Amino acid sequence: MVVQLRRETPDYPDLTPHQDYVVIGIEAGDFRILNDQGRPYLYPTDLFDVVDLHEPDDWVTEYGEDGERYAYPPVLNDVGFFEDFFDANAKAVATFWHVVNQRLAAAATAA
């Protein structure tokens, strides 16, 4: 899935208007994307237009108690994965970049 920031917003200076971003996952309805600093943060979906709706076939999708959607590649879907990533756990960091580099390469060849 590829999205594009609709317009500049002061709440999110780490995103560029009209820039394409590959969605890494969906968490509680928010998109997890690599921002302009290369950090995988969550952003509200209403900031973006969807450029390519195709989601990877291997995403694991689950729904929370209130119907909120969670979807990630299997290895990024473990509870606490992103906490480990942001705590600089070497295994989580290596796993994350391996998966993301594959996704970015696939998105580039699809474009």
NULUMBA-414943 format. One line per 3 residues: their letters; for each residue x, y, z of N, C-alpha, C, CB. Coordinates in steps of 0.02 Angstrom, whole numbers, plus 50000, padded with zeros to 5 digits. Glycine has a CB too. Example, Ala and Ser with C-alpha at 12.3 -4.5 7.8 and 13.67 -1.06 7.14 Angstrom:
# NULUMBA-414943
AS	50660,49716,50390,50615,49775,50390,50660,49835,50390,50565,49776,50452 ~ 50642,49888,50354,50684,49947,50357,50645,50002,50394,50704,49970,50286 $
//
This chain:
# NULUMBA-414943
MVV	50043,49941,50000,50000,50000,50000,50045,50061,50000,49951,50000,50061 ~ 50026,50109,49958,50063,50172,49954,50014,50229,49965,50100,50179,49885 ~ 50035,50277,50007,49993,50335,50022,50032,50398,50008,49969,50333,50095 $
QLR	49996,50453,50005,50027,50518,49991,49997,50570,50039,50016,50540,49916 ~ 50040,50608,50071,50017,50660,50116,49979,50714,50076,50077,50692,50155 ~ 49919,50730,50098,49876,50777,50061,49904,50847,50060,49807,50778,50091 $
RET	49923,50871,50119,49946,50941,50124,49991,50947,50185,49886,50990,50128 ~ 50030,51000,50185,50073,51015,50242,50031,51026,50304,50118,51077,50228 ~ 50054,50998,50359,50019,51007,50422,50070,51019,50478,49974,50945,50438 $
PDY	50061,51071,50517,50110,51087,50569,50118,51033,50622,50092,51152,50602 ~ 50067,50991,50630,50071,50937,50679,50119,50882,50659,50003,50908,50692 ~ 50134,50879,50594,50177,50826,50568,50230,50855,50521,50135,50773,50531 $
PDL	50279,50892,50549,50330,50922,50507,50379,50871,50477,50369,50973,50547 ~ 50374,50808,50500,50418,50756,50476,50391,50720,50414,50430,50705,50531 ~ 50339,50749,50383,50310,50722,50322,50308,50776,50269,50239,50694,50335 $
TPH	50314,50756,50206,50316,50803,50150,50252,50797,50109,50377,50791,50106 ~ 50218,50853,50095,50158,50851,50054,50172,50821,49985,50128,50922,50047 ~ 50124,50781,49962,50126,50749,49896,50182,50698,49888,50133,50802,49843 $
QDY	50214,50680,49942,50266,50629,49943,50232,50560,49950,50318,50641,50001 ~ 50255,50511,49912,50231,50443,49920,50265,50410,49979,50242,50402,49855 ~ 50226,50373,50019,50252,50336,50076,50225,50264,50072,50233,50370,50143 $
VVI	50269,50215,50080,50248,50145,50082,50223,50130,50153,50307,50097,50062 ~ 50163,50102,50157,50135,50084,50222,50167,50018,50244,50057,50078,50219 ~ 50196,50019,50303,50229,49961,50332,50178,49917,50368,50285,49981,50379 $
GIE	50128,49950,50397,50076,49914,50433,50021,49962,50454,50105,49879,50495 ~ 49970,49933,50483,49913,49972,50507,49903,49953,50580,49847,49959,50464 ~ 49897,50004,50622,49890,49992,50694,49836,50036,50722,49957,50004,50731 $
AGD	49783,50004,50746,49725,50039,50773,49698,50090,50722,49743,50075,50839 ~ 49702,50070,50659,49677,50113,50606,49726,50165,50580,49617,50147,50630 ~ 49783,50175,50614,49834,50222,50590,49882,50186,50544,49872,50253,50650 $
FRI	49913,50224,50498,49965,50197,50454,50032,50202,50488,49965,50234,50386 ~ 50071,50148,50485,50141,50152,50506,50182,50160,50442,50164,50088,50549 ~ 50216,50216,50437,50258,50230,50379,50326,50255,50402,50224,50283,50332 $
LND	50374,50253,50357,50439,50284,50371,50431,50358,50355,50497,50251,50329 ~ 50442,50400,50406,50437,50472,50394,50501,50497,50358,50426,50511,50461 ~ 50506,50562,50349,50563,50590,50312,50629,50581,50348,50551,50663,50301 $
QGR	50629,50564,50411,50690,50549,50448,50704,50474,50450,50685,50577,50519 ~ 50663,50435,50415,50673,50363,50413,50650,50326,50476,50744,50348,50401 ~ 50605,50356,50513,50580,50325,50575,50510,50298,50562,50578,50376,50634 $
PYL	50495,50238,50587,50430,50206,50574,50377,50226,50625,50438,50130,50574 ~ 50346,50283,50613,50296,50308,50660,50225,50298,50634,50307,50382,50674 ~ 50178,50305,50679,50107,50299,50663,50078,50367,50647,50068,50266,50720 $
YPT	50035,50370,50595,50003,50432,50575,49930,50418,50559,50039,50463,50513 ~ 49886,50466,50574,49815,50458,50559,49803,50449,50484,49775,50518,50585 ~ 49759,50404,50467,49746,50389,50397,49715,50448,50360,49701,50329,50391 $
DLF	49680,50492,50396,49646,50547,50361,49694,50601,50336,49596,50579,50407 ~ 49759,50594,50350,49809,50641,50323,49828,50623,50251,49871,50640,50366 ~ 49809,50564,50229,49836,50536,50167,49782,50520,50116,49875,50475,50182 $
DVV	49803,50521,50053,49765,50491,49998,49800,50425,49982,49761,50539,49935 ~ 49761,50374,49968,49789,50310,49950,49806,50311,49875,49740,50251,49966 ~ 49870,50299,49860,49894,50299,49791,49889,50228,49762,49967,50325,49787 $
DLH	49906,50178,49803,49902,50108,49783,49873,50069,49841,49973,50080,49764 ~ 49813,50042,49832,49775,50009,49884,49800,49938,49899,49702,50006,49866 ~ 49843,49911,49855,49865,49842,49863,49905,49832,49927,49907,49821,49802 $
EPD	49882,49786,49968,49918,49767,50029,49954,49702,50017,49869,49761,50090 ~ 50013,49693,50047,50049,49630,50039,50005,49570,50060,50114,49631,50079 ~ 50011,49516,50023,49970,49457,50036,49985,49424,50103,49981,49406,49981 $
DWV	50044,49435,50130,50063,49401,50192,50045,49439,50256,50136,49387,50191 ~ 50015,49498,50250,49997,49534,50310,49949,49494,50353,49966,49602,50293 ~ 49961,49494,50418,49916,49463,50466,49870,49519,50491,49956,49429,50526 $
TEY	49805,49508,50484,49756,49559,50505,49717,49534,50565,49709,49577,50448 ~ 49713,49578,50615,49674,49564,50675,49633,49626,50691,49720,49545,50736 ~ 49581,49618,50731,49538,49674,50750,49534,49677,50826,49468,49666,50719 $
GED	49537,49739,50852,49532,49750,50923,49460,49748,50946,49564,49817,50942 ~ 49451,49758,51010,49384,49754,51041,49335,49804,51011,49389,49765,51116 ~ 49360,49861,50990,49317,49913,50962,49316,49911,50885,49339,49981,50986 $
GER	49341,49857,50856,49341,49850,50784,49399,49882,50748,49278,49878,50757 ~ 49448,49910,50786,49506,49941,50755,49550,49887,50724,49546,49982,50807 ~ 49579,49904,50668,49617,49855,50629,49691,49859,50644,49605,49867,50555 $
YAY	49722,49800,50646,49794,49792,50653,49817,49746,50597,49814,49764,50724 ~ 49865,49767,50557,49889,49726,50502,49964,49738,50492,49850,49740,50436 ~ 50001,49684,50494,50074,49688,50486,50099,49624,50452,50110,49699,50554 $
PPV	50159,49627,50424,50191,49564,50404,50201,49521,50466,50260,49578,50368 ~ 50200,49455,50458,50202,49411,50517,50257,49426,50568,50210,49341,50494 ~ 50318,49439,50544,50374,49449,50592,50370,49516,50628,50440,49445,50555 $
LND	50332,49564,50602,50323,49628,50636,50260,49629,50679,50322,49685,50586 ~ 50223,49574,50678,50158,49572,50710,50161,49548,50783,50112,49527,50671 ~ 50218,49528,50806,50223,49504,50875,50210,49560,50925,50293,49474,50888 $
VGF	50174,49544,50978,50161,49593,51031,50228,49618,51058,50118,49561,51089 ~ 50235,49683,51061,50296,49713,51088,50351,49722,51037,50321,49673,51143 ~ 50339,49704,50974,50393,49710,50925,50419,49781,50919,50369,49685,50857 $
FED	50373,49829,50911,50396,49898,50901,50425,49929,50964,50339,49940,50875 ~ 50404,49906,51022,50436,49928,51084,50509,49905,51083,50399,49900,51146 ~ 50520,49842,51063,50588,49816,51059,50628,49856,51007,50588,49742,51041 $
FFD	50597,49871,50950,50631,49909,50898,50653,49977,50925,50585,49919,50837 ~ 50607,50014,50957,50623,50080,50981,50670,50079,51042,50560,50118,50999 ~ 50674,50021,51076,50723,50012,51129,50791,49990,51102,50697,49961,51180 $
ANA	50797,49988,51035,50859,49971,51001,50881,49899,51012,50914,50017,51022 ~ 50833,49854,51022,50848,49783,51026,50877,49762,50958,50784,49741,51045 ~ 50938,49736,50958,50973,49722,50895,50935,49674,50850,51042,49692,50911 $
KAV	50905,49623,50878,50867,49575,50837,50806,49608,50805,50845,49514,50879 ~ 50770,49648,50844,50711,49682,50817,50730,49733,50764,50673,49718,50874 ~ 50784,49769,50775,50806,49819,50725,50827,49784,50661,50866,49860,50753 $
ATF	50865,49730,50665,50886,49694,50605,50826,49664,50568,50935,49638,50624 ~ 50780,49635,50605,50719,49607,50575,50679,49660,50540,50677,49571,50628 ~ 50669,49716,50574,50630,49771,50545,50660,49793,50479,50627,49830,50593 $
WHV	50724,49808,50478,50755,49834,50417,50757,49782,50361,50825,49859,50431 ~ 50763,49719,50378,50760,49667,50328,50692,49666,50294,50775,49598,50360 ~ 50638,49667,50334,50570,49666,50306,50556,49731,50268,50519,49658,50363 $
VNQ	50574,49788,50296,50558,49852,50263,50597,49859,50198,50575,49910,50310 ~ 50659,49839,50196,50697,49843,50134,50666,49800,50079,50770,49822,50145 ~ 50641,49742,50098,50605,49699,50049,50543,49735,50024,50587,49631,50081 $
RLA	50504,49766,50069,50442,49799,50050,50456,49860,50005,50403,49822,50113 ~ 50507,49898,50022,50524,49956,49981,50547,49935,49912,50579,49998,50015 ~ 50586,49882,49908,50609,49857,49843,50549,49833,49801,50659,49799,49853 $
AAA	50503,49798,49833,50444,49775,49797,50401,49833,49773,50402,49728,49842 ~ 50394,49884,49815,50355,49943,49796,50387,49980,49738,50346,49991,49855 ~ 50454,49983,49738,50490,50018,49684,50481,49982,49617,50564,50023,49701 $
TAA	50482,49915,49618,50475,49878,49556,50403,49878,49531,50499,49806,49566 ~ 50355,49888,49577,50284,49890,49558,50266,49957,49528,50240,49876,49618 ~ 50305,50009,49543,50288,50078,49521,50303,50090,49448,50326,50127,49561 $
//
